[in-house]
Amino acid sequence: MDTGLESRARDDVLKGAKAIFSRGLVESGEGNVSARVPGKDEMFITPAFNDYCTLSKDDVVHIDFLGNKLSCGRNPSSEYRLHAAVYRARPGAMCVIHTHSTYATVLSVTRSVIPVILEEMIIFLGGRVNVSKYSQANTDELGVNAVKAMGRSNGILMANHGVLVCGRSMEHAVKMAELVEKMANVYAGALKIGKPKTIPEKSFPKFIEHFESEFATH
């Protein structure tokens, strides 16, 4: 492939990985980040046993959607099937991020859907944050269930696993990952005080219009 395109893809993955680590959304050895190759069933993805502190462009792995390596060096994240499932189902998704951020993972363990409690959830994510049916890690089933739960939104909680988000760009995907964790934190905090009040559905349409034009990947 074009070396300039490859370099940009590696840069995107590296920037996304460093961003979610610096924001405390993952710890070393967990989570993964990828960027698809436009027009091909290929992606660049963080490596297995990833150390975010020492991660470099050369560590990013080029693979096809079946997990076959197209570059030398490190092996890809074992969760590549999850990323491939999103890319196959989402033509507008150019980047995928999986995190284990604390509050969102807490809600994934309790299988708690995050309702629409702030308008930004509609604008960026497309609505509430669903929880996928439990599937074992590193399986095709995990991706199938994740895509099904995602519906038309950009982010979900994977049961007993963590967060999965996608975006039109790496900047968008990082934003989605941050927002899911923020909403999980707010929702968990609200539950401790009382019954959270949600945004009325009659307010949705104008925000959905913004979502569809600027951030939707479905």
C-alpha positions in Angstrom: 0.0 0.0 0.0 1.0 3.6 -0.3 3.7 4.4 2.3 2.2 7.7 3.1 -1.2 6.1 3.8 0.5 3.4 5.9 2.4 6.0 7.9 -0.8 8.0 8.6 -2.6 4.9 9.7 0.2 4.0 12.1 0.2 7.6 13.4 -3.5 7.4 14.0 -3.3 4.2 16.0 -0.4 5.4 18.0 -2.1 8.8 18.8 -5.3 7.0 19.7 -3.5 4.5 22.0 -1.5 7.2 23.7 -4.7 9.3 24.2 -6.8 6.7 25.9 -3.8 5.7 28.1 -3.1 9.3 29.1 -6.8 9.8 30.0 -6.8 6.7 32.2 -9.2 4.7 30.1 -6.8 1.7 29.9 -3.8 0.2 31.7 -0.9 -1.5 30.0 -1.8 -4.9 28.6 -5.5 -4.1 28.1 -7.7 -2.5 25.5 -6.9 -2.0 21.8 -7.0 0.6 19.0 -7.3 0.2 15.3 -7.7 2.2 12.1 -9.1 0.7 8.9 -7.5 0.9 5.5 -9.9 2.7 3.2 -11.4 0.5 0.5 -9.8 -2.7 1.8 -10.6 -5.4 4.3 -7.5 -4.4 6.2 -6.6 -2.5 9.4 -3.7 -1.3 11.5 -4.1 -2.3 15.2 -2.2 -2.2 18.4 -0.1 -5.3 19.2 -0.8 -8.1 21.7 0.6 -7.6 25.2 0.7 -3.9 24.5 2.6 -1.5 26.7 1.2 2.0 26.1 4.2 3.7 27.6 6.7 2.3 25.1 4.4 1.8 22.1 5.9 3.1 18.9 4.7 3.3 15.3 6.8 0.2 14.4 4.8 -1.8 17.0 1.5 -1.2 15.2 0.5 -4.2 13.2 -1.0 -4.3 9.7 -3.5 -7.2 9.2 -6.4 -8.2 7.1 -9.9 -8.7 8.7 -9.1 -12.4 9.1 -6.1 -11.6 11.3 -3.4 -12.5 8.7 -0.3 -10.3 9.3 0.6 -8.0 6.4 3.6 -6.5 8.2 6.7 -7.8 10.0 7.3 -7.6 13.8 4.7 -7.8 16.6 1.5 -10.0 16.6 -1.8 -8.2 16.5 -4.2 -7.8 19.4 -6.1 -10.9 20.0 -9.3 -8.8 19.8 -8.9 -8.1 16.1 -12.1 -10.0 15.4 -14.0 -7.5 17.4 -12.6 -4.6 15.3 -13.2 -6.5 12.1 -16.8 -7.1 13.0 -17.4 -3.4 13.4 -15.7 -2.5 10.2 -17.7 -5.1 8.2 -21.0 -3.8 9.6 -20.1 0.0 9.6 -19.0 1.5 6.4 -18.6 4.9 8.1 -16.4 3.6 10.9 -12.8 4.4 10.2 -11.4 3.8 13.8 -12.4 1.4 16.6 -11.4 1.6 20.3 -11.9 -0.9 23.1 -11.2 0.2 26.6 -11.6 -1.1 30.2 -12.4 2.3 31.7 -13.4 1.9 35.4 -17.0 3.2 35.7 -18.1 1.9 32.3 -16.7 -1.5 33.2 -18.5 -1.4 36.5 -21.8 -0.9 34.6 -20.8 -3.6 32.1 -20.5 -6.1 35.0 -24.0 -5.1 36.4 -25.3 -5.1 32.8 -26.6 -1.6 33.2 -27.7 0.3 30.2 -26.8 4.1 30.3 -30.0 6.0 29.4 -29.9 9.4 27.8 -29.1 11.6 30.7 -27.2 14.4 28.9 -27.9 15.8 25.4 -24.3 15.1 24.3 -25.0 11.4 24.4 -27.4 11.9 21.4 -25.1 14.3 19.5 -22.0 12.1 19.7 -23.1 8.6 20.5 -26.5 8.6 18.9 -28.5 7.9 22.1 -28.3 5.5 25.0 -25.4 3.2 25.6 -26.6 -0.4 25.4 -25.0 -3.5 26.9 -24.2 -6.5 24.6 -25.0 -10.1 25.4 -22.0 -11.8 27.2 -19.5 -13.5 25.0 -16.1 -14.9 25.7 -13.2 -12.6 24.8 -11.3 -13.2 21.5 -14.2 -14.9 19.8 -16.2 -14.1 16.7 -19.3 -14.2 18.9 -18.1 -11.2 20.8 -18.0 -9.1 17.7 -21.4 -10.4 16.5 -23.1 -9.5 19.8 -21.3 -6.2 20.1 -22.5 -5.1 16.6 -26.0 -6.2 17.4 -26.1 -4.2 20.6 -24.6 -1.2 19.0 -27.6 -0.7 16.6 -27.1 2.8 15.1 -25.0 4.2 17.9 -21.3 4.7 18.2 -20.7 3.0 21.5 -21.7 0.2 23.8 -20.8 -1.6 26.9 -19.7 -5.3 26.4 -21.0 -7.4 29.3 -18.3 -8.1 31.9 -15.7 -6.7 29.5 -15.6 -3.0 29.0 -16.3 -0.4 26.3 -16.4 -0.5 22.5 -16.7 2.6 20.4 -16.1 3.6 16.8 -15.7 6.9 14.9 -15.3 8.5 11.5 -11.8 9.5 12.7 -9.4 8.7 15.5 -10.3 12.0 17.1 -13.9 11.0 17.1 -13.3 7.5 18.4 -11.3 8.9 21.3 -14.1 11.4 22.1 -16.6 8.5 22.1 -14.5 6.5 24.5 -14.1 9.5 26.8 -17.8 10.2 26.7 -18.9 6.7 27.5 -16.7 6.7 30.6 -18.0 10.2 31.6 -21.6 9.2 31.2 -21.0 6.0 33.2 -19.4 8.0 36.0 -22.3 10.5 36.0 -25.0 7.8 35.9 -23.3 5.7 38.6 -23.1 8.8 40.8 -26.7 9.8 40.1 -27.9 6.3 41.1 -26.3 6.8 44.6 -28.4 10.0 45.1 -31.7 9.0 43.7 -33.5 8.0 40.5 -31.8 9.6 37.5 -34.0 11.7 35.3 -33.6 11.2 31.5 -33.8 13.6 28.6 -37.4 13.7 27.1 -37.6 11.9 23.8 -39.3 14.9 22.3 -36.0 16.7 22.5 -34.1 14.1 20.5 -34.8 15.0 16.8 -32.6 18.1 16.5 -29.7 16.4 18.2 -30.2 13.2 16.1 -29.9 15.4 13.0 -26.5 16.7 14.3 -25.4 13.1 15.1 -26.3 11.8 11.6 -24.6 14.6 9.8 -21.4 14.8 11.9 -20.7 11.7 13.8 -22.8 8.7 12.7 -21.0 5.6 11.4 -23.8 3.2 10.7 
